[in-house]
């Protein structure tokens, strides 16, 4: 697994004016890396999951429990579209399933630079085992669930503009690699 793949250039909007949108599975480090990245770039950090909870007035596990995953995904799509339409450049951490929605991918492609934080199964298991609020991991075997999600989602995440491996170690190492990839993409000057 390579550390970083070359980003695909976009011709329609200057990448340095686009929001930076982090995608990847739960446990990849989107929120942690996103906060540090935003701080280094002097941009606002937004966690889509926190925005969804604020809009719904309850937690994501409660949304899943009360209304189901389909209702959550619909709300997620609307919140991310609203955040991206703000035209304020930001670092946005999305939920693990957000990039699976074609409409969300189009919205991100229109105004953002997508960065897939790719992580291997063992790292995801270690990181997600520390938190019990993950609705998709509450039932069944977490290893089997994450393995299935990797098979389903990684081919779609590969459509992101940039891929950076999220690895064990200080988060600043991953932030450095994301910044380097963004510079090569022209999204950071």
N, C-alpha and C positions, 0 to 999 in steps of 0.2 A: 504494500500500500504506500503510494507516494505521499509526501507531506503536503504538497500543494499542486494543483493542476492549473494550467494557464487559463485565465479567464477568457470568455468569449466577448469581443468588443461589441458595443451598441453604437449605432450611428445617429440615432434620432435626438438624443439629449445628452449634454455633457455629463459624463459619469460623476464629476466632482460636484454636481448640483443635485444628485440623486440621494435619496435616503439609502441607508445600508440596512439590509434586511437579513437577519440571521435565521436560517432554517436548519432542521435536523431533528433527530429523535430526542425524546425525553432523556435527560442525563448527558447530552452532548456538551452542555455548558453554555447554552445560548444566553441565559440571563446574566450569569457571572461574567462571561466574556463581553457581552453587550454593554454592561455597566462600565467596565474598565475601558473598552474601546471608545465609548461615548465621552468618557472623562478625558481621555488622551486627545480626542479630536475637538473637544469643546462643543459637543453636540448634546442635544437632549436625548436621554434614554427612555424608551417606552417598552414595557413588557405587555404584549398583547393579552396574555392570560389575566394580568391584573386589571387591564381595561375591561375585559369581558366580565370579570367578577364585579367590578364597579357598576357597569351598565345593568347587570342582571340583579344586583343586590344580594347575591349569594355566591358561595364558592363553586368552583368548577365541579368537584365531586357532587355537590348538591344539584347542580344543573343536570349532570348525567343521570343522577338518581331520580329526579322529579320529572324531567322532560325527555331524557334519552340523548344519545350521541348525535342523532340527526339534528335536533333542535340546537344543541351546542354548536355543531359545525356551521349551521346557518347564522347564528349570532357571531361566531368567530369570523366568518366571511365578511359580514357587514361591518364589524368593528375594525378589521384590518383595512377594508376599503376606505372607511372614514379617516383612519389615521394617515393613510397614504395620500388621501385627497387634500390634507391640510396644507400641502405644499411647503411645509417647514421641513428642512433637512434634519433627519434624526437617525438614530440607531434603534431599530425595531427588532425585538426578539419575538418570534412567532411560536405558537404551540407546535408540538410535533406533527400534528395532522394537517395543519393549515396549508402547507405547500401541496398537499395531495389534491386540493380543490383547483380545478382548471381556471375558474374565475379569479381566485386569489393569485394564482401564478401569473395570470394576465395583468392584474392590478400591480403586482410587484414588478413585472417586466416593464410596465409603462412608466413607473416613477422611481424604481429602486435598483440597486445593485444587490443581487441575492448572493449570500455566502452560506454554503453548506458546511456546517461543522460536523464532519464525519468522525464517528467513533466506533471502535470495535465492540463486540458483544460483551466481553469481560469488563471493560471500562463502564459501559452502560449499566450492567448489573451492579457493579460496586456503587456507582453513584445513585442509582434509583433505589437501592436497598435502604438508603439512609432516610428516605422520605416515603411515607405511607399514603400520601394524598393523591397518588396517580390512579385515576379511575380505571385505566386499561390494564393496570397491574394488580388490581384488587381481587380478581378472580383467576383461578388457574395458576399455572406455573410461570413465574416471571421470565425465566430463561426461555421457555417455549414461546411465550408471548412476544418478547423482544426479538427473538430469532425470526418469528413470522413477520413482525413489523419491518425488520431489516430487509427481508426478501421482498416485501410489498413496496416499501417506501424508498429504498436506496436507488432503484432505477429512476424514480421520479425526482428525488433530490439531486441526482446527477445532472438534471437540466439547469441547475443553478449556475450563475455566471462564474462563480469562484468556488473551489473546494479546498478546504483546509482541514487537516486532521486534528481533532481534539485529542490530546494525549494526557496521561497522568503527569503530574508535575505542577509547577507554579503556573497559574492561569496567565501570568504575564508572558510566558513563552508562546502560548497560543495566540494571545493578543498581538505579539510582535509578528507572528507569521501572517495573521489576518491583515495587519497594516501593510506588510510587505506586498502581499497579493493585491490589496486595494491600490497601492501605488503603481504596480505594474498594469493594473486595469485602468488607471487614470482617475480613480475615484477619490484619491487623496493626493494633494500636491505637496 
